[in-house]
Amino acid sequence: MVILSKYDIAAEILLDNTPDSTIIVNDDGTIVYANQMTLQIFGYTRDELTGQSIGTLIPSRFHHVHGDFMASFFKNGRSRSMGKGRSLFARRKDATEFSVEISLSPINTKFGKLVICSIRDVSEQIKTQNALTRSNTELEQFAYVASHDLQEPLRVVASFSQLLGKRYHGKFDKDADDFIDFIIQGAIRMQNLINDLLSYSRLGSKERTHNRIDFNDILQEVVENLQFLIRDNHVKISYDNLPSLKVSATQMIQLFQNLISNAIKFHSNTTPIVTITAKQQDNEYLFSVTDNGIGIEPQYYERIFILFKRLNTNPEFTGTGIGLTLCKKIVELHGGKIWVESSPEKGSTFYFTLLV
């Protein structure tokens, strides 16, 4: 192994035991070293690769692009991921192709400038991602079609039930009035469930383009949208110095409306207080929405984010149980995560992260 020193056996052992394919090339793109994983993945022997052009491992249709890239990298190179944001492919000895991720690191040696290329086979990962994407798309389409097809017959049931209630209320016994009311309320609840399911199924396909938005403006709009709920419950809401981030404004409004309306809905006997903060941590912002409401038992921290799971079945607390599920999906669509910390009768804090 002639790289840093022809006696550097320790370096060779180290590179041969790395889990990724590792190749070292010189400034004209010639392979001077390939580790054991490279030989295993690409199907060559070390003698077959050493001295060959790195283009041997690249599909021919990409040779012209790769040549320009390597020339630019040797001139201005810093350690970096190659082809970030687009698909990359490598070519085995048997001419089959597979998807890869590549990182490049330049090193200066007595033999001149060399580049260490780390190559990872991500074929299975991409297959899994594609399968998951197809599954999610099919699920969204099914939810939309199923919900849409249920709308009309349910509208008929609700309309005629309400008509029966108005026309025949008091003309039969009390049981009959109660039965009609049960039908009306059940139809209304089902309509709300279907509308929420439609909102959830459509969420992933809307507003894929994000714009830089001031979160202070988002909160102002949320407060305006909830003004009557806030006024009737004498709610105190505070926030300050929120950042501007590239997000979907509509989805952020939906996120904060759900969190704040939940804080108001599940308030205790004291005046509802909601506090929103944001703090930068490396490449993301940590947001918090804190209330002084009835709180949540620790064993339910995960369950509250599951579709249609309601912890409190008290009819005083309306809703279908989809609000926090929507919040979770919105945050994840923006590359973040959401969780809760809470104690019964001591309020709750919902945390979520968004990328800078």
N, C-alpha and C positions, 0 to 999 in steps of 0.2 A: 504494500500500500504506500504509494508515493504521494503524500498530500502535504502535511505539515512537516513530517520527517519520515524517512523510509524505515526508521526503527520504532515508530510510534504504534506499537502493537495494542496498547491500551485503548487508543482512540478507535482503532479498527474493531475491537471487541465491543466497545460501547455502541458504535454505529450499527454493527451487525445485530445488536439486540434491541434496537428501537422498534416500536410497534408499527411505524410507518415506513413506507418506501423512502429511502434517502439516497440521493444521487448528487455527486459533485461534478461540476462542469467548469471548464476554463473559459477564457474570454472569447473564444471562437465557437463555443457551444459544443465542444468535444467532451464526452464523458470520461472522467479520470478515475471515478470510483462509483460503485453501486453496491449497496448493502444487501444482506441476505433476503430481506423482505422484498426488495426490488426484484430479485431473481425469481422469487416465489410468485409474485403477482404478475410479472410480465412474461415469465416462461423462458428467459434467456439464461445462459451461463455467464459468469463474470467475464470470462475471456471474450465471449461474443459481444458484450456491451462495451467493455473498456476500449477506448479509442474511437468509438462510433459517435456520430452526431446525435445530440439530444432529440433531433427530429425523428430518429428511429422510433421513438416512443410516442410520437404525436401523429394523428391522422393527417394524411397528405393535404387535405383541403384547408388545414390550419397552418401550414408551413410558412406562408408569406406573412401572416399576422404574427406568428410566434417569432420569426426572425427579426421583425421590426421591434417587437417588445423586448427581446433579449438585448438588442443593440442599445436601446434606450435605457434599459436597466443597468447595463454595465457602465454607461456614461454617467447616470445620475442616481444609481441604485441605492436604496435603503431597504432594510428588511420590510417585507410587505406580503400581503396575500395577492396572488395572481388571479386576475379575472373576477374579482369580487363583484357580485351582482349579475353574473352571467354564467351559463353552463360551460364547463370544461370537460374535455374528453381525452383519454389516453388510449394507446393502441398496443395490444399484446403481440407477441411473436406470431401467433396464429391469425393475426389480422382482426381479431375481435376488438371491439371498443367498449369502454366503460367510463362512467362518470367519476370525476376526481375533484378534490380540493387541493390546491398547491400553495405553498408558502416558500418564499425565496429569501435567503440571507447571504449577503456578500461577505467574504473574508479576504484579508490581505495576507499573502504568504511569500516565502522566498521564491516561489514559483510563479508569482504574479497574483492578480486578483482571481479568485475562484468564487463560485456561487454554490451554496448548499440548497438543494431543492428537496423539500419534504412533500411527498405525494400520498394522499389518502384516498382509498377506494370508497366512494360514497354511493355506490350503485344501489345497495339495499336500502340505505337511508332515503334516497330519492324515490325508490319504488314505494316505500312505506308512506312517504309524504304524499305522493301522487294518489295512492289508494285512499288515504285519509281525506284528501281533498275531494276525490270523486264521491266518497261516502257522505261527506258533509253536504256536498252539492245535491246529491240525490235525496238526502234527508230534508234539506231545505225545500226542494221541489215538491217532495211528498207532503210536507207539512203545509205548504202553500196551497197545493191542489186540494188536499183533504179539507183544509179549513175553508177554502173558497167554495167547495161543493156543499159544505154544510150550512153555509150562510143563508141561502134562500129558504130551504125547508124550515130552518130554525126561525127565520124571520116570520114565516107563516104561522108557526106554532105560537110565537110570542104575541103577534098581532091579534090572532083570534082568541087567545087566552085573555088578553087585556080587554078585548071586546066583550067576552063573556062576563068578565068581572064587572064592567061598567053597566051592562044591560040587565044582568040578573042578580046583582048584589042585593041581599036581603029578601029575595023572592023564594029562596029555599031555606033550609035550616042552616045553623052556624057552621056545621061540618062542611057543607057544600061551599060556603064562602071561603073557608080555610083551604079546602082542596084546590079551588081555583087560584087562590093566592099562592099556594105552593107551586103550582104549574107556572104562574107568571114569574115568580122569583127564580125558579129553576131555569127557565128559558133565558132570563136576563143574565144569570151567572154563566150559563153556557155561552151566550154571546160575548161576554167579557173574556172568557177563556179563549175563545176562537180568535178574537181580535188581538189578544196578547200573544197567542201562538203565531199569528201572522206577523206581528211586529218582530218576534224573535227570529222567525225563518227568513225575514227580509234583511235582518241587520247586517249579515256578513257581506251582502252584495251591494250595499249602498256606500257612497262617498269614499271610494278608495283613494281619492286624491285629498291630501291633508294640506291645510294652510296654517300659517303662523297666526295664532289667536291669543289675545290677552285674556287670561282667565278671570281677571277682574271684570271684564265685559261680560264673560259667560255668567258669572255669579249675579251680576246686575240683572241680566235677562231672566235667570232662574227665579230670583226674588220677585221680579215683576209678574212672572207666570204664576207664582204661588201666593200672590199678594193677599187674596181673600182668606186662604188657609192660614197664612201667617197672622193676618189681622184678627181673625176669629179666635185664634189660640194664643194671642199675645206673645208670639214667638220673638226671641232675641237672637239675631244672626250676626256673627262677626267674622270678618276675613280682611286680610291686608297683605299688600306686597306679594300678590300671586304672580307667577311667571307667565311669559308668552312662549307657547310651544306649538309645534306643527301637529295639529290634530284635526279631527272632524268636529266642527263646532256643534253641529246638530247632536252628535252622539255624546259630546261632553255635557251639553245642556240636559240631555236625557239622563246621563249618569248622575249629575248633581241633583236633579229634580227627584229622582228615585231615592237617593240617600237622605236628602233633606226632608222630603215628605214622609219617609219612614220614621225619621227622628221625631217629627211632629206627631205622627199617628200613634206611635208607641210611647207617648210621654207619660210621666208619672203625675202626681197631684201638684207638683211645683210648676212654675212657669218654664216652658220649654226654652232651653238655651242650646244653640248650635254654633260650634266654632270650627272654621275651616282654616287649615294651615298648609304650607308647602315649603319643603326644604330640599335643597339640592344635595345629592349624594353621588359623587363621581359623574357618571353619564346619564343619570336619571333623577327625577324629582319624586320625593316621597310626599304624597298628599295625605291629610287626615281630616275626617269629618267626625267631630265629637259631639255627643249629646248627653243629656242628663235624664234619659228616659228609664224605662223599666228594665233594660238590660237583657242579656242572653246567657243562658247556662253554657259552660264550656263545651259540654258534649254535643251542642248543636252548632258549633262554629262552622263546620263544613256543610252540614245539612241545609242551612239557610240559603246556600247558593245553588241548590238543586232545583230544577224546573218544577214549579207548582207545589213545592214543599212549604206549607204554612205551619209555623210552630203554634200560633195562637188562633184557635178556631172560634174565639169569641166573636159573635156577629157585630159587636161594636167596632171591630177592626176589619174594615172592608179590604178587598183585594183578592187577586188570584194566586199570589205567591210567585209571580214571575219577575218582580222588580229587581231583586238582587241577582237573579240569573242573567238578566239583561245587563246589569252593571258589570258582572264578571266577564261576559262576552265582549262588551265594549272595551274594557281595560285590556283584555287579551288580544283583541284586534289591534290595539296600539302598542303591543309588545310588552305590556306590564303584567302585574299580578295584583290581586286584591285579597284582603283578609280582615278579620275582625278581632278585637280584644274587648272583653266586656265582663261585667259582673252584675248579677241580678240586683235590681233596685239602685244600681250605682252608675247606670248609663253605659254607652257603648262608644267605641272609636273604630271607625272603618278606615283602614289604610289601603292605599293603592299607589302603584308606581307608574310613571310615564317617562318615556325616553326623552332626553334633552333634544 
